């Protein structure tokens, strides 16, 4: 379905190509900064400015942020084209953007999977930001969310196949085996095309055990209703991005067991990690001496088994919340 101009463009001013290019660049700058801020914060169990995994280091995330930037600009331009009435929602090609972004990221660094979940979350947000770039800041975030629902529901079977190829390229740990549309089954992609199964439908099947997929199909509830508003409050209270990001990370992790951990070592251990995060937060986190001591112990505990207890999906959601904050005017 081709979206009419009036559906999204409430401005009576004619669009100017230069302004559109500037806006897609601004959106991609916001997303690059969001990834850099998230990667830099010393979050428990994650790679950061001062902590690394054996084969994945902080500089790999820096390279990933730089490599991803042009693809967020591409996604934003697709959104602008929808708003202009020159592109339909089903023609966005979110899967292709994600696949080519992950391929570019792999060519820029040798640290393995760094931001696959983040790219999957941010790509539709970039499209939505392009669709809504003329909106005033007072309604920006909620308008973004309304458009997101339309974007993800309009995905195609080609989008699904492209994302499967992106997953194969990134090669994340903890994928496991599923009964239907298993990414490791060589026949899956052809089956998806033959049956016309959209990326939205594939993610709906996976939403019960993967929080990134759950965000997609449920209109990003953790991101918009929990992570983003809490992050905004923390930015206002602390005036320090490191503290605000870590406090928000702890809050989200305490409420939502990390599905990346659950896939690798089981939901019980994921819940135990969430309980530990809550205990740290109850002591004040970075705001108190006892909280900081508990946070250090928590971080060490998560690193005892390599990166098996890495709350990677929580980090992806924090990146999405940061993208919303930066889009809406936050500057460090």
N, C-alpha and C positions, 0 to 999 in steps of 0.2 A: 504493500500500500504506500503510495507516494504521499508524504505529509505536506499539506498546504502551508504556504508561507505564513498565513495568519495564525496557524496553530502555535507557532513558537515566536515569531518576530512581532513583538508588540511595539517596537520602535517605528516611528513614521519616517525616520531618516533613511535614505538609501544606503545600502551597504557599499563600502569602499574596499577594493581588493587589498590595499596597503594596510588598512585597519584590521582586516581579517587575518592577514599574515602576522601582523604584530600581536594580535590576540592569541593565535595558535602558538606563537613563540612564548608569550607570557604564560600560557597554560602549561606548556612543557617545562618552562623554567620552574614553575611552582612544583611540578611533580619531581623534577630532578632534585630540588632542594628538600622536598619531603623525604625522599629516599636517603639523601645524605645526612639529614638530621637524625632519622631513625637509626641508621647504621652507626652513627658516631656515639650515640648515647650508650653508656655502660649498663645495659639491661642484663639481668641475671640469666645465665645460660646461653647467651648469644655472643656472636662476634661483635666487637665494638672497637673504638679507637684504642683501647688499652688491653683488649683480650682477643685471642684468635683460637681457631680450631687447628688441628694438625695440618690439614690441607687447604683450609679456607681462611683467608686473612682479611683484615679490614680493607686493604687496598683492592681486593677483589670486588668488594661492594662499591668502592669509589668508581672503579672502572665500569661496573654494571650500571650505576646511575648515569654516567656520561653516555654510555652506549644506548641507553633506553630513551634518552631525551628526544631524538628525532621521531621516534615512533609514537610518543605521546602527542607531538605536534601533528603528526599524520592523523591520529585519532580525533584530535580537536578539529582539524580541517574537515573531516567527515561529518562531524556534528554541525559545523557551520553550514556545510552544503545541505544538510537536512533542513536546517532553519531557513535557508534560502529557497527551499522547495526544489532543489536540483538533484536530490538523492533520496532514495527511500530508505527506511529503517533496515530493511532486509539486505540492502546493498552496502552497509557499513563495512562488512568484512572484518569484524572484530577478531575472529580466529586467525586470519592471515596476519593482521597487525601483531598479535601476540606471538605467533610463530616466528615472524621475521625479527621481532624484537629480541626474542630469546636466542635466535641464531646470531644476531649481532653481539649480544652480551657474551656469548661463548667465544666469539672471535676476539674479544677485547680482554679476556682474563682467563686464567687457568685454575680457578678455584672451585670449579664444579657449579652445582646449583646454588645460586645466591638469592635471586629475587623472583623466582617463578610465580609464587603465590601473590606477591606484590603486583607484578605486571598484570596478572589475570584480574585482580581487583581494580587496578587503576585504569585499565584500558576503557571500560565502559564509562567511568567517571570522566575521563578526558573527552570522550564523545559528547557526553551530557554537558560538560562545561562549554564545549564549542557550540552546542545548540542554544545555550543560555547566556552567551557572553555579553549580550546587551542588557541583561537584567540588572536591577540595582542590587547592591550588596545586602540590603535588608531582607531580601527574599531569595538570595542566591542559593544557599545550601538546600532549602526545601524544594526549590525549583529543580535543582540538580537531581534530587531524589525522585521526583515525579518522572523526569525524563529517563532515568536509569531503568525503571520498570519496563518502559516501552522498548528500550534498546536491547536488553537481555532477552526479552520475550520474542524479539524479532530475529534472533540468531537462526542460522541454518545448519543443515547437515555438513556443508562444506566448512563452516566455522568449527564444528565439532572435530572433524578430521584434522584441521589445521592445529587445533589445540592439542590433540593427541600427539601430533608430530612435535609440537613444542615441548610437551612433557617428555617425550623420548629423547629430545635433544638435551634438555636440562638434566634428565636422569636423577630425579629426586629420590632420596631414601624413603623407606617406609610405605611404598605403594601397596604391597600385599597383592592378594588375588581376589577378584570379585566374580560373581556368577554371570553378570551381564555386562557387555561392553568393556571387558578387561583391556586395559591399555597394552598389556603384554601379549595379548592374543593377536597373531598376525592377520586374522580374518576380521577383526573388529571394525576397522575403518571401512572396509567394503560393505559390511553389514549395515553400518550406520548410513552410508550413502544409499544402499538398496532400499532401506526401510524409511529413509527420509527423516531420520531422528535428529532433531536440532541440538545445538550445544546446550541450550536451556534445559531440554529434556534429559540430556545426559547428566548435567549437573544436578538436576532434581533427584535422579537416582542416587547420586553420590552425596547428597546433602545431609544424610543421616550420620555420616562418618567423616565428613570433611567440612570444616567451618568456612573455607573459602567458597566452596560450592554452595553452602547454605546461605552465605551472604548474597550471592548472585540471585538465587531463586526466591529469596524472601525479602528482597529490596533492602539489603544491607542493614539489618536491624542493630547488630552490635556496633557497626561503624557509626551510624547516624544517631542512635538513641543512647549509646553508652560511651563509646570511646571518644567521639568528637566533642560532645558537651563537657565531658570530664576534662579533656585536654584543654579546652578553652578556659575552663575555670582554673586549671592549674597554671596556665600561662599568665592569667590575670593575678593569681596569688603569688607566684614565685618569681616572675620576671626573669626566668632562667630556663632555657629550653631543655637542658639536661635533666634538671629536677622535674620539670613538668612532664617530660616524656616518660621517665622512669616511674613516677608516681601513677601515671595513667596506665602504663604497662602492667604494673602490679595490680591495679584495680580491675582491669579487664581479665587478666589471668586468674585472679581470685574468684571471679564470677563465672568464667567460661573455661572449662578444661581444654587444654590445647590439643587439637585433633592431630597435629603432627606427632606429638608425644604418644597419643593414644594409638595411632597406627603402628608405631614402632614397638611399644612395650605394653600396650593395653590401657584401657580406660581407667582401671583402678589406680595405676601409677600417675596417670594424667590428673586424676582428681586429687591425689596426694600432693602433687606439685601445686595445684590450685590452693589447697589448704595451707601449704607453706607460704605461698604468696600472701594469703589473707593474714597469716600470723605476722608477717613482716609489716604489712600495711597497718595492722592494728597497733603495732609498736611505733608507728609514725613514719616508717620508711626513711627517706632521706631527711625528714624534718626533725628527727630526734637522734640522740647518741645511741640509744638502745636499738632504734630502728635501723640505723646505719650498720651497726654491728651485726644485727640479724640478717640484713640484706647481703653483707659480705659472706656470711655463713651459708645463706641460701644459694648464692652464686657458686660457691665452692662445691656445694652438694650436687648441684645440677651438672657440674663438670666432671664428677667422679667417674662417669661411665662414657667418656668421650662426649659425643653430641647426641646420645640417645635421649637425653632429657632436655633437649634444646626446644624452647617454646617458640618455634619458628612461625607457626600460624598466627600466634598473638602478635608477633613482630610485623607480619604482613598487614594485619588489621590496624595496627598503630600507624603504619605508613599511609594507609588509606585515610585515617583520621587526620594525619598531618597534612595530607594533600588538601583536604577540605579547609583546614585552618589557613594554610598558605594562600589558597585560592580566595579565601574570604578576608585576606588582608594581613594575616600575621607575618611579622618580619622579626627575625632574631636580633 
